[in-house]
Amino acid sequence: MIILLVGSGAREHALAWKLAQSRHVRRIYAAPGNGGTASIPICANVPIAVDDLEGQRHFAVDRDIEMTVVGPEVPLVEGIVDLFEDENLTIFGPSKAAAKLEGSKAFAKEFMGRHGIPTGWARAYTDFEEAADFVQGLSDLPVLKASGLAAGKGVLLPSSKDEAIEQLRTIMVDRLFGDAGSTALVEERLHGPELSVLAFCDGKDFSIVPAAQDHKRLLEGDRGPNTGGMGAFAPSPLATDALLETVEREIILPTMAGMAAEGNPYKGILYAGLMLTERGPKVLEFNCRFGDPEAQVILPLLQTDLAELILACSQGQLAGQDPVWADMCAVTVVMASGGYPDSYDVGKVITGLPQDAVGESDALVFHAGTRLESPDIPGNAKSGPAVLSDGGRVLSVTATGCSFRTAVDEAYQLVDQIQFENAVWRTDIGQDIVTL
């Protein structure tokens, strides 16, 4: 099977790494890929931008691509699945209409209301003054969200009414998140631990994957600004059998049924970001793809052939699959550029990386914002092309183990070996569960 993999982050490196283990896969093209995907023997990067849907389509036709796997949300929300299916090209992901679950938080809230899916209350606004008046009249502080795509950063948690109104201004007037903030949501602030529950879906059936927890805040102790994710672990000890049964019954099943009833059967990965409140699990958001960094701790636990699972979902045959997951723990620590999630420098030489391998490993480095550059590192004639930083989140250092203590220790041992100028990372990823 020849696969086109759309995307350039650590999630896509993890997908390429896992797909390369399949007996069915003989070639992977990553568009545009990164320094990590380029290091996989059967994978080649191609210079097609993530949002160049026509370029992706032409490449798939010209190269006889047999399966396209879409990593990030932007091409899915913009309709890459519809475009490919119009050409009778096999592609893994939801249609443009189904991807609105992520592409529009306002739509997702309305959808959940129509189908009785538990979530907090929310009001959507396109007028700043109306939104500010509503916030001023609230008795409790809300959560503020840009309705559109904001790379995981479009959620603000004000600490006062005045701050809430100023944050609304930055979203709706100053357009901190660009057009994503043309509609803003004022939502109920729920309380409790967060949990990420993902499922493979084929339009009718679904299969839950090990639940994960991620760390969105930049700094230790969950302080600082929201980021795209600074680390994650799986499986979450919060995800008891009883809880997952509730999530399937009250959230995943009605979401699948609701999308089908509205004429938009959901295929691909459905991601439910949940808060475990005293009144039960409630949906904070839906995503229409693998999470990042959740993918980096979920995929290393998958023992079933990923290519077979993806093909089954695309062909509506997931019911015949029974995915097998390793009885292990996985932890990933994100190493980022200094200044992230705001301004940061790129082009920093990365050293201390382990030899990349396609096979099984207890410790892996999934590249996010990296690129390869020749000539070699000055003064080291035997080195290969230099690996340079090329983004805010640079690396996702992942380890698996029979316990969280083992996985956490191995991940941080590897982090300590890797160096690049102004690197930053959290030192407390998974620390609250290391005794489990």
N, C-alpha and C positions, 0 to 999 in steps of 0.2 A: 504494500500500500504506500502510495506517495501522499504525504500530508503537507498542507499549507497551514502554518501556525501564525495567526495574526497577533502581534503585540511585541513589547520590548522590555517587559519588567521581570521581576523575580518570579512572578506567577507563571509567565510564559517559559522561563528557563526550567521551572519545576515541571511544567507540562511536557516540554520537549524531553527532559531527562526521563520522565516516566514513559512517554510514548516510545522512546528509543529502546526501551526494554521489551517491547512487544515483538513477538515472532512474526506479526503481520506487517510490520513497518520496515520499509527498506530505505526510505528517504524522507527527510523533513526539511521544508523551507520555512525559515522564520522571517516574517516581514513586519518590522525591520530587524527584529532580534537584538541581541546585545553581545557583550564579550563572553558571556557564559554559554549562550546557545551556539556561538561560533566554535566553542571548544568541544562540542559533542561530535564524534566522528561522522555520524550519518546526517548531521544537520548543517545547513548552509544558510547564512543570512542573505536576504535580498533587500535592496534599498527602496522599499515601498512604504510610505507613511501609513500609520494606523488608520487615519481618516480618509485615505485615498481608496474609496470603495471600488471605483472603476478600475484603478490600477490592480487591486487585488483580484477582481473578476477576470480581467484580461490575462493576468499571470496564471490563474487557475485553469483557464481554457487552453492557453498556449502550452502549458506544461503537463496537461492531462492529470491534474490534481484529482485524487480519488476521495479525499476527505479534507475539509477545511475546519479548523478548530479556532474559535475566536476567544481570545483571552480577555481583553478590556471591554468596558461598557460602551464606549463611544460608538464604535462601528455597529454594535448591536442596536443601540437606540436609533442610529441613523438609517438602519434598514439593510444591513449587509446580507442577512439571511434571505430576505425577500428577493434581493437582487440576484443572489446565487441560485436560489430555487427556480427563478424564472429561466435560468439557463440549464436547469436540470442538474445542477451541481450539488453534491452532498455536503452539507454543512451542519455543524453542531452549535446550536444556540437558538434562542427564541426569536420569533418574528418581531418586526418593528412594533406592531400593536401590542404584543405580549411584553416586550421590553419596556413599555411605558410604566410598568411596575417600578422600575428604577428611574427611568428618564423623567418622570414627573411625580414628585412626592404628593402633589395635590391630587393627581389621578389615583395614586395608590391609596390615599386616605379615603377617597370617595368609593373606590372599589371595595375596600375592607368594610366600609359602612353598608354597602349594598348586600354583602354576603356574610355579615355577622362575624367577621374575623376580629378577635380582640385586639384593640389598640387604644391609645389615648385620644382624647378629643383634639381637634385641630380646626383652625380657621385659616383659609387661604386669602391673601390680599395682593392686589396689584397697585393699590394706592397707599403711599407711605403714611399720609395723615390718618387715614382710616385705621390702618394697622396700629399706629401709635396711640390713637384714642382707645382702641380695644385693650391694648396692653396696660394703659394707664388705669383702666377700670378693673383690672384683675386683682384678686386678693392674694394669689400666689405667683411666684416668678415662673414664666414659661420657658420653653425651649424655642429657639428661633432657627429656622432652616430656609436655605435657598431651595426652591422647588426643583430646579434642574440639576444637571450633573456638575459637581464641584470637586471632583477627584478625592472624595472622602473627607473634605475639609469644610463643607458647607453647613455645619451645625455649630451654633453658638449657645453658650450657657451663661446668661447674664447673672450678675450677683446683686443687682439692684434695678429698680424701675428705670432710673435715669440711664443706666448702662444698657438696659434692654432697648430703650428708644434710640440710643446712639448706635447700637448694633444693627437695629432695623434700618437706620439711615445708611450705614455702610453697605448693607445688602441691597437695598432697593434704590437708593439715590446715588451713592458713590460706586455701586456695582463692584464691590470687592470680589465677587465671584462671577463677574461678567453677566451675560444674559441669563445664567442660571438663577439670578436673583430678581428677574423681572416679576416673578411671583414668589412671595415669601409666605411661609407657614408659621403661625403662632400656635404652638402645641402644648398640651399638658406635659408637665415635667414629672415623669414617672421615676420611681425609686426602686433600686434593687440591683443585683448583679446582672451583667449582660452576657448573652450567650449567642453564638452563631450556629445555626442549624441549616445545613445545606442538603440538597437532594438532587440526584440524577432524575430527570423527568423525560418521558417520551410522548407527552400529550394526553395520556390516559393514566399510566402507572408511574410510580416514583419509588426511589430507593434512598433512604436516609444514609448519610455518611457520618463518621464520628464527629460529634459536636466539638466546636473549638471556642476558645476565648482569645480575644486580641486585646492589645494595649494601644489605644488611640492617642493618648496624650504623650507629648514629647519627653516629659521629665519623670523621674522616679516618683513613686507615690501617686501616680495619675494626676500630675500637675502640669501646668503649661498648656500651650495651644493644642488643638486637635491636629492630627497628622493623618496621612494615609494608613498609618499603622506602624508601630515601633517594635512589635513582636507578637507572638501568639503561642498557644500550646493546645494540644489535643491528645486524647479525648478529655473533655471537661468533666471533672468529678461531679459537677452540678447536674449533668445530664443522666439522671437515673432512668431506668426503664419506664417507670411510671410517668416521669416528666416527658420523655420522648413520645410515649403513647398519647399524652395530652396534646403535645405539639402537632403530632400527625393528625389527630382527630379534629382539633379546633382551628388549626392554621394551615397545614400543608394540603390536606384533603379539600377543604372548602376553597382554597386558592386555586388548586387544579380544576376543581369542578366549576368554579366561577368563571375562570378564563375560558374553559371549553364552552360553557353555556353562552358566553358573550361572543362566541365565534373566533376565539383566539387561543386554541390549544397551546399549552406551554410545553416547549421542548428545550432541553439544555440543562443548565444548572440553575436551580431556584435557591436563592440565599435569603433566609429569614433572619434578620437581626432582631433579637428578642431582649426584653427586659423581664426578669423574673420578679414580679411584684408580689405583694402579699395577697393579691386577688388572682394570682396565676400568671402565666406567661402572656405578654402582650408584645405585639409587633412594633418595633421602632422604625424599621425600614425594610424594604425588599431590595435585593440586588439581583441582576439578571445573569450573573456569571460567578465563577470562583472568586472568593475574596482574596485579597492580598494584604496581609501575609498568611491568611488561613490556608491557602493552597499549599504553602510550603511546609505545613505540618500535617495536612490531610493526605496529600499524595504519597509521602514516604510510608504511610501506613497501609496503603492499598496493595493487596497481593494479587488481585484479579487483573487481567490484561486491560489497561485503560482504553486501548484502541477498540477492543471488543465492546466495552461498555458504551463508549461514545457512538459507535456504529449502531448498536441496539437502540439507543435513544433516538437517533436520527431516523431510524426505520420503524419506530413505533413498536419495538419488540423487547422492551425492557423486562416485561413479565417473565421472560425465559431466563433472565440473569439472576444470579445470587452472589453479589460481590462479597469477597472475603477480605477482612481487615486484620492486620497484625495485632496481637494482644500486647501492644507496646505503647510507650508514651513518646511524644515528639514535641520539641521546643524549637522556636526560631527567634533569633535576636537580630534586629535590623541595625546595620551600621549606616549612618547617614552623614551627609556633608554638613559641616558647621554652618549655622544660619538657617537650615531647614526648619520649618516649612516656608520660611520667607526667602530672602535672597541668599545665594550660596555660590561658591566657586566650583568649577569643574576642571577636569584636566589634571587631577592629582594622581601621581603614580601609586598604584596599590601593590604592596609586597606582602609576602607571607602566606599567599594563597596555597592551599593544598593541591596536589595533582587531581584534576577533575576525572571522574570515572563514571561510566554509564551504568555499571552494575550496582549491586547492593552495597550500602555503606552506612555506618552509624553516624557519620558526620559529613555534612554537605554544605557547600557554599553556593547558593543560588544568586546569580547576578541580577541586579535591578538596573541601576543607572551606571553602566560601564561600557567601555568600548576598547577595542584592541587597536594599537597603533604601532607602526614600524617607523623609523628604525628601532632596534632594541634599546633597552635601558642603557644609557651611557656607562661605559666602564665594565659592562658584563657581556662579553661577546658571545657567551654560550646561552644566554637567555632567549626566550621566544619573544614575540611581540609584547610590548608593554601593555599592561592592563591599566586603564585610566578611569577615574571617576567621571561620570557623564550625567549626573542627575542628583536629586535631593536624597532619595533613598538609594544607596549604592549597592549594598550586599544584604542578603538574608542568610545568616549563619544558622544552620539547622542541625540538630542532633536527635537521634532516637535512642531509647534505652528501655530496660525492663522496669524502670521506675522514673518518676520525674526528677528525682535527685540526680540520677545518672545522666539523664538527657540534659538537664540544666548545666551540670558541671562540664560535660563534654562540649556543649555549645560555647560556654564562656572560655574554656581553654582554647578553643579555636579562635574566638574573637581576640584574645590576648596575643595571638600569633600574627594577626593581620594588621597592617599599618597603612594609613594614608593620611596626608596632612589635614588637620582639623576634623578628623573623624569624631563623630559623637554617637553614643548608644546608651540605652538604659541598662542599668546594672541589676534591675529587680524583675526581669521577665520570668514569670513562673515561680518566683520566690515564695509566694504564699501557699504553694502546693507541693513543695519539695519533699515533704514528709510522707507523701502518698505513694 
